[in-house]
């Protein structure tokens, strides 16, 4: 019997072990990073906010002039089937649309047949257990994020070279991860996460040049229930460094505290009370029927 606990892929209408999944070398998704994708997660055998992830995926395809031969409901069913076949209770489920291969000798994207694929692997964490408990050391990178005028960050994409170089910079300085800046030096986003900063009764999260994450949206909904002023606006470096609390949000981990910026303590250098409260509330929503859908194994 084939062990599928490390992952399952759906490609060319077939379900196969994830390690066997391949795309053609001439696919522009590989050659040009010409692709869009989205990542949902299952937790304790339930999908969390799956329809929001599907909404964003279809919006991204539309903006990139892509389409696939599967309906939204079919893609949703494929995602459930991937998790069911893997047997994973906590899982990371990625759906992808690549541009495909153009006609021989052509550089015309209209000649490409777009390709759909999907896969499930065990749940992925940005920060391990110890970092989620003690807090991350975040580097504010000198690397500028690709400006939204060039590549719309609201379309989830694989244009990650700026992110990857920022990670190298972070590791070179002994930090756990990095957040990138815009041309004016304001904090934008990091590799797979959004950032928030609390100053007293005010919480700020960058509003421009970021992927509007589903986890970010969930935290904004939870913050609306607090007696706080929440602002989506520019977040200068000085404001972030002077914050009482800083935290990051991602599908790959929920709400994670930042307790140091470039080695210097944020607030008192410990995970903040608001961060902990939001993290608890976020994971509690995974048992709420309005947010989660059970998977039949």
C-alpha positions in Angstrom: 0.0 0.0 0.0 1.3 3.4 -1.0 2.1 5.8 2.0 0.4 9.1 1.1 0.9 10.7 4.5 3.7 13.0 3.1 1.4 14.4 0.5 -0.9 13.8 -2.5 -1.0 15.8 -5.8 -3.7 16.3 -8.4 -2.3 16.8 -11.9 -3.5 15.9 -15.3 -6.7 14.5 -13.8 -4.9 12.0 -11.6 -4.2 11.8 -7.9 -0.6 10.7 -7.3 2.0 10.8 -4.5 3.2 14.4 -4.2 6.9 13.3 -4.8 5.9 12.1 -8.2 4.2 15.3 -9.4 5.9 17.1 -12.3 5.2 20.0 -14.7 6.8 20.3 -18.2 10.0 22.2 -18.2 8.6 24.6 -20.9 5.6 25.6 -18.8 5.8 29.4 -18.3 4.9 28.8 -14.7 8.4 27.4 -14.3 10.3 29.5 -16.8 8.7 32.9 -16.0 7.0 32.4 -12.6 3.8 33.1 -14.7 1.4 31.5 -12.3 -1.0 32.2 -9.5 -1.8 30.0 -6.5 -3.5 29.9 -3.2 -3.0 28.0 0.0 -5.8 26.9 2.3 -5.4 24.7 5.4 -7.1 21.9 7.2 -6.9 21.8 11.0 -8.1 18.9 13.0 -9.9 17.5 10.0 -11.7 20.7 9.0 -11.1 23.2 6.3 -10.8 26.8 7.6 -12.5 29.5 5.5 -12.0 27.5 2.3 -14.4 29.6 0.3 -12.4 32.8 1.0 -9.3 31.1 -0.4 -11.2 29.9 -3.5 -12.6 33.5 -4.0 -9.1 34.9 -4.1 -7.8 32.1 -6.4 -10.5 32.8 -8.9 -10.1 36.5 -8.7 -6.3 36.1 -9.3 -6.9 33.9 -12.3 -9.3 36.4 -13.7 -6.9 39.3 -13.3 -4.1 37.3 -14.9 -6.4 36.3 -17.8 -6.2 32.7 -16.9 -8.8 29.9 -16.8 -8.9 26.2 -16.0 -11.2 23.4 -17.2 -12.6 22.9 -13.6 -15.4 24.7 -12.0 -15.1 26.3 -8.6 -17.1 23.5 -7.1 -14.8 20.9 -8.8 -11.7 22.6 -7.4 -13.3 22.6 -4.0 -14.0 18.9 -4.3 -10.5 18.2 -5.4 -9.1 19.9 -2.3 -11.3 17.8 -0.1 -10.3 14.6 -1.9 -6.6 15.4 -1.6 -6.9 15.7 2.2 -9.1 12.6 2.4 -6.6 10.5 0.4 -3.7 11.7 2.4 -5.4 11.0 5.8 -3.8 14.2 7.1 -5.8 16.0 9.9 -3.6 19.1 9.9 -2.7 20.0 6.3 -1.5 22.6 3.9 -3.4 22.5 0.6 -2.2 24.5 -2.4 -4.0 25.1 -5.7 -2.1 26.4 -8.7 -2.8 27.7 -12.1 0.2 28.1 -14.5 0.3 29.9 -17.8 1.2 26.6 -19.5 3.2 26.1 -22.7 2.9 28.5 -25.7 2.7 27.4 -29.3 6.1 26.3 -30.7 8.3 29.3 -31.2 5.7 31.7 -29.9 6.0 34.3 -27.1 2.3 35.1 -27.3 0.7 34.2 -23.9 -2.7 33.9 -25.7 -1.4 30.7 -27.3 -0.8 29.0 -23.9 -3.2 26.4 -22.4 -3.4 27.2 -18.7 -2.6 24.3 -16.4 -4.3 23.4 -13.1 -2.6 21.4 -10.3 -3.1 21.0 -6.6 -1.4 19.2 -3.7 -1.6 18.5 0.0 1.3 18.2 2.4 1.5 18.2 6.2 0.8 21.5 7.9 3.6 24.1 7.4 4.6 26.5 10.2 6.5 29.7 9.6 7.7 29.5 13.2 8.3 26.4 15.3 6.9 25.8 18.7 9.7 27.5 20.6 9.5 30.6 18.4 5.8 30.9 18.7 6.2 30.7 22.5 9.2 33.1 22.9 8.6 35.3 19.9 10.5 36.0 16.7 13.5 38.1 16.0 12.4 40.1 13.0 14.8 41.9 10.7 13.6 45.0 8.8 15.3 44.2 5.5 16.9 46.7 3.2 15.3 44.8 0.4 12.4 46.6 -1.3 9.3 44.7 -2.0 8.3 44.6 -5.7 6.1 47.7 -6.0 2.4 47.1 -6.6 2.5 49.2 -9.7 4.7 46.4 -11.2 3.1 43.2 -9.8 -0.2 43.4 -7.9 0.5 41.7 -4.5 -3.2 41.1 -4.1 -2.7 38.4 -6.8 -0.9 35.6 -5.0 2.2 34.9 -7.0 5.6 33.2 -7.1 7.6 36.5 -7.6 9.6 35.8 -4.4 13.2 36.7 -5.3 13.0 39.8 -3.2 11.6 37.8 -0.3 14.3 35.1 -0.7 17.1 37.7 -0.6 15.5 39.3 2.5 15.6 35.9 4.2 19.3 35.5 3.4 19.8 38.9 4.9 17.9 38.0 8.0 19.8 34.7 8.5 23.1 36.6 8.0 22.2 38.8 10.9 20.9 36.0 13.2 17.3 36.9 12.8 14.4 34.4 12.3 12.7 36.1 9.3 12.5 39.5 7.6 9.9 42.1 6.6 10.5 44.0 3.4 10.0 47.7 2.9 8.6 49.9 0.1 10.5 52.6 -1.8 9.9 55.1 1.1 11.1 52.7 3.8 7.8 51.7 5.2 7.2 48.2 6.3 5.2 46.1 3.8 5.1 42.3 4.2 7.4 39.4 4.7 7.8 35.9 3.2 4.2 34.6 3.5 3.0 36.9 6.3 1.4 40.3 7.1 2.6 42.4 10.0 0.8 44.4 12.7 2.0 46.8 15.3 0.2 48.0 18.5 0.9 51.4 20.1 -1.3 51.7 23.2 -4.9 51.6 22.0 -4.0 51.8 18.3 -3.2 48.9 16.0 -1.6 49.5 12.6 -1.2 47.2 9.6 0.2 48.2 6.2 -2.5 48.9 3.7 -0.5 49.2 0.5 1.7 46.8 -1.4 0.6 43.7 0.5 -1.3 40.5 -0.1 -4.5 40.9 1.8 -4.2 37.6 3.6 -7.2 35.6 4.8 -5.6 35.3 8.2 -5.0 39.1 8.1 -8.7 39.6 7.4 -9.7 37.2 10.2 -7.5 39.1 12.7 -9.0 42.4 11.5 -12.5 41.0 12.2 -11.3 39.9 15.7 -9.7 43.3 16.3 -13.0 45.0 15.5 -14.5 43.4 18.6 -11.8 45.0 20.8 -11.8 48.5 22.3 -9.0 49.6 19.9 -8.5 51.9 17.0 -7.4 49.8 14.0 -5.7 51.6 11.1 -4.7 50.2 7.7 -2.1 52.7 6.7 1.6 53.2 6.1 3.8 51.7 8.8 7.2 53.5 9.1 10.2 51.7 10.6 10.4 54.1 13.5 6.7 53.3 14.5 7.3 49.6 14.3 10.4 49.8 16.4 8.6 51.9 19.1 5.6 49.6 19.2 4.3 48.0 22.4 3.6 44.8 20.5 4.4 43.5 17.0 3.0 40.3 15.5 2.7 38.6 12.1 -0.1 36.7 10.6 -0.2 33.8 8.1 -2.1 30.7 7.1 1.2 29.0 8.0 0.9 29.7 11.7 -2.0 32.0 12.7 -0.8 34.9 14.9 2.9 34.9 15.9 4.6 37.3 18.3 7.6 39.4 17.3 9.6 40.1 20.5 12.8 41.5 18.9 13.4 43.7 15.9 17.0 43.3 14.7 17.9 42.0 18.2 16.3 44.9 20.0 13.3 44.2 22.3 9.8 45.1 21.2 8.0 46.5 24.3 9.2 44.5 27.3 10.7 41.8 25.0 7.9 39.3 25.7 4.9 38.2 23.7 2.1 40.7 24.3 -1.3 40.1 25.8 -3.2 41.2 22.7 -1.1 38.9 20.5 -1.9 35.9 22.8 -5.6 36.8 22.9 -5.9 37.1 19.1 -4.0 33.8 18.6 -6.3 32.0 21.0 -9.4 33.5 19.3 -8.1 32.7 15.9 -7.6 29.0 16.6 -10.9 28.8 18.5 -12.6 29.9 15.2 -11.4 26.6 13.7 -14.1 24.8 15.7 -16.8 27.3 14.7 -19.3 25.9 12.1 -19.4 29.3 10.4 -15.7 29.2 9.6 -14.9 25.5 9.2 -16.1 22.6 7.1 -15.5 19.0 8.2 -13.7 16.6 5.9 -15.0 13.1 5.4 -12.2 10.6 5.6 
